[in-house]
């Protein structure tokens, strides 16, 4: 049997492992940490359950397609609930609640700005068309050639690759709250709305059209499902197995070194951070220099807090966005002049509102996130300073005191992203999907310098986010199968 060694066990690695094992490859996954999942690991403490990383379940169709490819369904592994409401946004002088249907969302838009539901329906209709093209056609291309983007559908929408989400939204909506609400989803792509092509409005359809979901037990249930599926297909998963080197002989990979032991394999596929993966090679075999990575626009890092509360909280939903400060100013502090933000926007997730299994009785599980620029100074003093800032605002905006109800607080920031995930500059979401970092302009799935060496994950095709990572794993597996058959 043809042996494949896969580095890392995040969504893209597990996806690739499943597809390769299905085709009869002898697949082994090597994870440096003590549990699988990569950035999507789980923290359990004193009866509280936290998703350490991804906490939004969007694009349920992509998850379903993945499991369908193996004769399974997501419901075979976990229970999925559509959130109602999907999320709540706190502004300085108002709140917007995003419902679970377009009719509810249109009603909320009308409450804010009379007549806004009509352009909203038109905007989402176009976003749906883009979603169909993006998800069913473009993202399934391996990014080997610019010609992959030249289709009948994309030619008629070429202008949408040169206009931005921000310009499209602001052309149709004037109220700043509605603008922020519509620009928010592209933040998952890791770039400012003013730098993201308007074609990516398909994220708005993922939001308003397909809704926000929750797997009971948290996002880690998806990782566990993929791990179980992989093992049922014959994949061997090794944890506590750090890869120290990728071996190359005569221009071809011969395997990897794991905890000092040489593991021979016919193919190597890395789902670890791309820039780190190349440091496992001798310099002459690396495709991209440090100068290359330095020039790229990376998605933000994050300051995260995992907080256990000894009471149920009021006036909040499962997902909550605090946009009560200047959106543009915070974005500039991330992308234009990187520094710790003066007045940070932040996100809070209380999964125990929907799923009582994630916290002890009459308690609340709280996940707080502040997006920040990569590679900032990261100290315990700064972490505490920013927790104090956001908890004060949280108490003020939700009209409740919670500080004295904190049982414990854990944090995770730039230094942890580097240590736990070998993340370039401690980024949280990979490389931003700007026009010049899209499709064939992203780092390659297949090494140009080493035969039988491949890459997958959020720094390569198709880009950042959980659903794209599932697709990235499939694309890498397909390239290996194609190479094997030639």
C-alpha positions in Angstrom: 0.0 0.0 0.0 1.1 3.6 -0.7 2.0 5.3 2.6 1.0 8.8 3.3 2.2 10.7 6.4 0.0 13.7 7.4 1.4 16.4 9.7 -1.2 17.9 12.0 -4.8 16.9 12.8 -6.9 20.0 12.1 -10.0 20.1 9.9 -8.0 20.0 6.6 -5.6 17.2 7.7 -8.5 15.0 8.9 -10.4 15.7 5.7 -7.5 14.7 3.6 -6.9 11.6 5.7 -10.4 10.4 5.2 -10.4 10.9 1.4 -7.0 9.2 1.0 -7.9 6.3 3.2 -11.1 5.8 1.3 -9.0 5.4 -1.9 -6.9 2.7 -0.2 -3.9 4.6 1.0 -2.1 3.7 4.2 -2.6 7.0 6.1 -0.9 8.0 9.4 -1.7 11.4 11.1 0.9 12.9 13.4 -0.3 15.6 15.9 2.2 17.4 18.2 -0.4 18.1 20.9 -2.1 15.5 23.1 -5.5 15.7 21.4 -6.5 16.0 17.8 -8.1 19.1 16.3 -5.3 21.6 15.7 -6.8 25.0 16.4 -10.2 23.4 17.0 -9.3 21.8 20.3 -11.4 21.7 23.5 -10.9 22.9 27.0 -12.8 21.2 29.9 -12.6 22.6 33.4 -14.7 22.2 36.5 -17.7 21.0 34.5 -17.4 23.7 31.8 -16.7 22.9 28.2 -15.1 25.4 25.8 -14.2 25.3 22.1 -10.7 26.7 22.2 -10.8 27.9 18.6 -13.6 28.0 16.0 -17.1 28.5 17.5 -19.3 29.4 14.5 -20.9 26.6 12.5 -21.7 28.2 9.1 -22.2 26.5 5.7 -23.8 23.3 7.0 -24.1 22.1 3.4 -20.3 21.8 3.2 -20.1 19.6 6.3 -23.0 17.5 5.0 -21.3 17.0 1.6 -18.1 15.9 3.4 -19.9 13.2 5.3 -22.0 12.2 2.3 -18.8 11.5 0.4 -18.3 8.6 2.8 -21.9 7.4 2.8 -22.6 9.2 6.1 -24.5 12.2 7.4 -23.5 14.8 10.0 -26.5 13.6 12.1 -24.8 10.2 12.3 -22.2 11.8 14.5 -23.7 14.9 16.2 -26.9 16.7 16.8 -27.2 20.0 15.0 -29.5 22.9 16.0 -30.2 26.1 14.1 -29.8 29.1 16.4 -32.7 31.4 16.8 -31.7 34.2 16.9 -28.4 33.6 15.1 -26.6 36.4 17.0 -26.9 39.8 18.5 -24.9 42.9 17.8 -24.5 45.6 20.5 -23.9 49.1 19.2 -23.3 52.3 21.2 -26.9 53.3 21.1 -28.9 50.2 20.0 -28.9 46.5 19.4 -29.6 44.4 16.3 -30.8 40.8 16.6 -30.2 38.7 13.5 -33.1 36.2 13.3 -33.1 32.7 11.8 -35.1 33.6 8.6 -34.8 36.3 6.0 -38.2 37.6 6.9 -37.1 38.2 10.5 -33.9 39.8 9.3 -35.7 42.1 6.9 -38.1 43.2 9.7 -35.1 44.1 11.8 -33.5 46.1 9.0 -36.7 48.0 8.5 -36.8 48.8 12.2 -33.4 50.4 11.8 -33.8 52.0 8.3 -37.2 52.3 6.6 -37.1 50.7 3.1 -33.8 48.8 3.7 -35.4 45.4 3.3 -35.8 45.8 -0.5 -32.1 46.3 -1.3 -31.2 43.7 1.4 -33.2 41.0 -0.4 -31.6 42.0 -3.7 -28.1 42.0 -2.1 -28.7 38.5 -0.6 -30.1 37.2 -3.8 -26.9 38.2 -5.6 -24.9 36.8 -2.7 -26.7 33.5 -3.1 -25.7 33.3 -6.8 -22.1 34.0 -5.8 -22.3 31.3 -3.2 -23.3 28.8 -5.7 -20.5 29.7 -8.1 -17.9 29.9 -5.3 -18.8 26.8 -3.4 -19.8 24.5 -6.2 -17.2 25.6 -8.7 -14.3 28.0 -7.8 -13.3 26.6 -4.4 -13.1 23.1 -5.8 -10.2 24.2 -8.1 -6.7 23.4 -6.7 -5.3 26.8 -7.5 -2.7 25.6 -10.1 -3.5 28.1 -12.8 -5.3 31.5 -13.3 -7.3 29.9 -16.0 -9.3 28.0 -13.3 -11.0 31.3 -12.6 -12.0 31.9 -16.2 -15.5 30.5 -16.6 -18.8 31.7 -18.0 -20.0 32.6 -14.5 -16.9 34.5 -13.4 -16.5 36.4 -16.7 -19.9 37.9 -16.1 -18.9 38.9 -12.6 -15.4 40.0 -13.2 -16.1 43.5 -11.9 -16.9 41.9 -8.5 -13.3 40.9 -8.1 -12.1 44.5 -8.5 -14.8 46.2 -6.4 -14.9 45.7 -2.6 -17.5 44.4 -0.2 -17.3 47.8 1.5 -18.1 49.7 -1.6 -21.0 47.4 -2.6 -22.6 47.6 0.9 -22.2 51.3 1.2 -23.7 51.9 -2.2 -27.0 50.3 -1.1 -27.1 51.1 2.7 -26.5 54.3 4.5 -27.1 53.4 8.2 -23.8 52.7 9.9 -25.3 49.9 11.9 -26.6 48.1 8.9 -23.3 48.6 7.1 -21.3 47.1 10.0 -23.8 44.1 10.1 -23.3 43.4 6.4 -19.5 43.9 6.5 -19.0 41.7 9.5 -19.2 38.2 7.8 -16.1 38.8 5.6 -14.0 39.3 8.7 -14.0 35.4 8.7 -11.9 35.8 5.5 -9.2 37.7 7.5 -9.2 41.1 5.7 -10.8 44.5 6.0 -14.1 44.8 4.0 -12.4 47.6 2.1 -9.8 45.1 0.9 -12.1 42.2 0.2 -13.5 41.6 -3.3 -17.3 42.1 -3.5 -17.6 38.6 -4.9 -17.1 37.4 -1.4 -20.6 38.6 -0.5 -21.3 34.9 -0.7 -20.4 35.0 3.0 -23.5 37.1 3.6 -25.6 34.4 2.1 -23.9 31.9 4.3 -24.9 34.2 7.2 -28.5 35.3 6.4 -29.4 32.6 3.9 -28.1 29.4 5.5 -28.1 30.5 9.1 -25.9 29.9 12.2 -25.9 26.4 13.7 -24.6 24.7 16.8 -23.4 21.1 17.2 -24.5 19.9 20.6 -21.4 19.6 22.7 -19.6 22.2 20.7 -17.5 22.5 17.5 -15.2 19.8 18.9 -17.9 17.3 18.2 -17.1 17.8 14.5 -13.5 17.1 15.1 -14.3 13.9 17.0 -16.7 12.9 14.2 -14.0 13.3 11.6 -11.5 11.5 13.8 -13.9 8.6 14.3 -14.6 8.5 10.5 -10.9 8.5 9.7 -10.1 5.6 12.0 -13.1 3.6 10.7 -11.5 4.0 7.2 -8.2 2.7 8.6 -6.3 5.9 9.4 -3.8 5.7 12.3 -3.7 8.8 14.4 -0.7 9.6 16.6 -0.9 12.3 19.3 2.1 13.7 21.2 4.0 13.2 18.0 5.9 16.3 16.9 7.3 16.2 13.4 11.0 17.5 13.5 11.9 17.1 9.8 10.7 16.3 6.4 13.2 14.0 4.7 14.2 14.6 1.1 16.4 12.4 -1.2 17.1 13.1 -4.8 14.4 15.8 -4.9 11.7 13.6 -3.5 10.3 13.2 0.0 11.0 9.9 1.7 9.1 10.5 4.9 9.4 12.4 8.1 11.1 12.4 11.5 8.8 12.2 14.4 10.1 12.7 18.0 13.5 11.8 16.5 12.3 8.6 14.8 12.4 8.3 11.0 9.0 7.3 9.5 9.2 6.3 5.8 6.4 7.2 3.5 5.7 7.7 -0.2 3.9 11.0 0.3 4.0 13.7 2.9 1.0 16.1 3.4 1.3 18.9 5.9 -1.7 20.5 7.4 0.4 22.4 9.9 1.1 26.1 9.5 2.6 26.4 5.9 5.5 28.6 6.8 6.4 26.3 9.7 6.1 23.2 7.5 8.7 24.6 5.2 11.2 25.1 8.1 11.0 21.3 8.4 12.9 21.2 5.1 16.5 22.0 4.4 16.7 25.6 3.0 17.3 24.6 -0.6 13.9 22.7 -0.7 11.8 25.6 0.6 9.5 27.4 -1.9 9.0 30.6 0.0 11.5 32.8 1.8 11.0 34.7 5.0 10.7 37.8 2.9 7.8 36.2 1.0 5.9 35.6 4.2 6.7 39.0 5.6 5.1 40.7 2.6 1.8 38.8 2.9 -1.3 40.1 4.6 -2.2 37.8 7.4 -5.5 37.4 9.1 -5.7 38.7 12.7 -4.5 37.0 15.8 -6.8 37.0 18.8 -6.8 37.5 22.6 -9.1 34.8 23.9 -10.6 34.3 27.3 -12.4 31.1 28.6 -14.5 32.1 31.5 -16.7 30.1 33.9 -19.6 32.0 35.5 -21.5 30.8 38.6 -24.8 32.1 37.4 -26.9 32.4 34.2 -26.4 35.7 32.4 -29.1 38.1 31.1 -29.6 40.1 27.9 -27.3 38.0 25.8 -27.6 35.4 23.1 -25.5 32.4 22.1 -23.3 34.6 19.8 -22.8 38.3 20.6 -20.8 41.0 18.8 -19.9 44.2 20.6 -19.6 46.9 17.9 -20.1 49.7 20.4 -16.8 51.4 19.4 -15.3 52.5 16.1 -15.1 49.6 13.6 -12.7 51.3 11.3 -10.4 52.4 14.0 -10.0 48.9 15.3 -9.5 47.6 11.8 -6.7 50.1 11.3 -5.1 48.9 14.5 -5.0 45.4 13.0 -4.1 46.0 9.4 -2.7 49.5 8.8 -0.8 50.4 11.9 -0.5 47.3 14.0 -0.9 47.9 17.7 -3.0 47.0 20.6 -6.4 48.7 20.0 -7.4 51.6 22.1 -11.1 50.7 22.1 -11.4 47.1 20.9 -14.5 45.5 19.3 -15.0 42.0 20.7 -17.1 38.9 20.4 -18.6 36.7 23.2 -20.0 33.2 22.8 -22.2 31.6 25.5 -22.9 28.1 24.1 -24.5 27.0 27.4 -27.5 29.3 26.6 -28.3 26.9 23.8 -26.6 23.7 25.1 -26.9 23.0 28.8 -24.3 20.2 28.5 -21.6 22.8 28.2 -21.8 24.2 31.7 -22.8 23.1 35.2 -26.4 23.7 36.2 -27.3 27.4 36.6 -23.8 28.4 35.3 -22.6 29.9 32.1 -19.7 29.1 29.8 -18.2 32.3 28.3 -15.8 32.6 25.4 -14.5 36.1 24.8 -12.4 37.1 21.7 -10.6 40.3 20.8 -9.2 40.4 17.2 -5.7 41.9 17.2 -2.8 42.3 14.8 -0.4 39.3 14.6 3.0 39.4 16.4 2.1 42.0 19.0 3.7 42.0 22.4 1.9 39.5 24.6 2.2 39.7 28.4 -0.1 38.7 31.3 -0.4 42.3 32.2 -1.7 43.2 28.8 -4.1 40.3 28.8 -5.6 41.4 32.2 -5.7 45.0 31.1 -7.9 44.1 28.1 -10.0 41.7 30.0 -10.8 44.5 32.4 -11.7 46.8 29.4 -14.1 44.4 27.8 -15.7 43.1 30.9 -16.6 46.6 32.0 -18.2 47.3 28.7 -19.9 44.0 28.7 -21.5 44.8 32.1 -22.5 48.2 31.0 -24.1 47.1 27.7 -25.9 44.1 29.1 -26.9 45.9 32.4 -25.6 43.3 34.8 -22.7 42.7 37.1 -20.7 39.6 36.4 -17.1 40.2 37.7 -17.9 38.7 41.1 -19.5 35.7 39.5 -16.3 34.5 37.7 -15.2 31.1 38.9 -12.1 31.0 36.7 -10.6 32.6 33.7 -8.1 31.1 31.2 -6.5 33.1 28.4 -4.9 32.4 25.0 -3.0 34.8 22.8 -0.1 35.4 20.4 2.5 33.5 22.4 0.1 30.5 22.6 -0.7 30.5 18.9 3.0 30.3 18.2 3.7 27.6 20.8 0.7 25.4 20.3 0.3 25.7 16.6 3.6 26.9 15.2 1.6 29.8 13.8 3.4 32.4 11.8 3.5 35.6 13.9 0.8 34.0 16.1 -1.9 34.5 13.5 -5.3 32.9 14.4 -6.9 32.6 10.9 -4.2 32.1 8.3 -3.6 34.4 5.3 -6.2 37.0 4.4 -8.3 36.4 1.2 -7.5 39.7 -0.6 -7.6 39.9 -4.4 -3.8 39.3 -4.6 -4.0 36.4 -2.2 -6.9 34.5 -3.9 -6.9 31.1 -5.6 -3.6 30.5 -7.7 -2.0 33.5 -5.9 -2.0 31.7 -2.5 0.8 29.3 -1.5 0.6 26.1 -3.5 -1.0 22.8 -2.4 1.8 21.0 -4.2 5.5 21.7 -3.5 7.3 23.1 -6.6 10.7 21.9 -5.3 10.0 18.5 -3.7 8.2 15.7 -5.4 5.4 14.0 -3.4 5.2 16.8 -0.9 1.8 18.5 -0.4 0.2 21.1 1.8 -3.3 21.8 3.0 -5.0 24.2 5.4 -5.9 27.9 5.8 -2.7 29.3 4.4 -3.2 27.6 1.0 -6.2 27.0 -1.2 -9.1 27.9 -0.9 -8.5 30.0 2.3 -9.3 30.6 5.9 -12.3 29.2 7.8 -13.6 25.8 8.8 -15.6 24.9 5.6 -12.7 25.9 3.3 -10.4 23.7 5.4 -12.6 20.7 4.7 -12.4 21.5 1.0 -8.6 22.1 1.2 -8.1 18.6 2.5 -10.1 17.2 -0.3 -8.2 19.2 -2.9 -4.8 18.0 -1.6 -6.0 14.4 -1.5 -7.2 14.7 -5.1 -3.8 16.0 -6.2 -2.1 13.1 -4.6 -4.5 10.6 -6.2 -4.0 12.3 -9.6 -0.2 12.2 -9.2 -0.3 8.5 -8.2 -2.4 7.6 -11.3 -0.1 9.4 -13.7 
